[in-house]
């Protein structure tokens, strides 16, 4: 089971990176557009990223 959990964690970590990239791109677009406040999309992407990081951390506790 430990190998399966590690595989899932690896997949989640990959998703975290992809979501972070999307958030950064949206932030760049917002800055380029001259906006002073983060977009709703960027804020939601950051929330998703944090949730995925929490899920990965919770799975880490199951491996031990």
N, C-alpha and C positions, 0 to 999 in steps of 0.2 A: 504494500500500500504506500510505503514511503516514496517509491519511485513514481507512482502515479501522482502523488501530491506534489512532488518536485516538478513533474511535467506540467501540471496545472499552474503552479506558481510561475514557471518559466513563460507560459502562454500569457498569463496575466501581466507579467512584467513587460512583455512585448507590447501588449495593449496599452500599458501605461505610457510607454515611449511614443506610440502612435498618437495617443490622445494629447500628450504634451506637445508634440509637433504641430498638431492641429490648433491647439490653444496659442502657441507661439505665432503661427501664421496669421491667425485671426487678430492677435495683438498687433502684429506688424501692419496688417491691413487697416486697423483702426487708427494707428499712428499716422500712416500714410494719408489717410482721409482727413487728418487734422483734428480728429476727435480727442477730447481730453479725458474721457471716461472709458473704462473697459466696456466692451459690448456684452450684452446678455449671453451671447453664444460663448464668448471666452470664459465668462464666469461659470457657466454650466459645464464647460469642458474641464475646467479646473476642479469642480466638484466631482465630476466623473473620475478624474485622475486620482483624486484623494480617496474616493471610495474603492477604487481598484487597488490602491496601495494598502488600504486597510485589509481588504480581502486577502491579499498576498501575505500580509503580516499574520493574520489569523491562521492561515494555512501553515505557516512556519511553526506555529505552536503545536500543530498536530503531528509534525514530523518527529518531534523529540520523544 
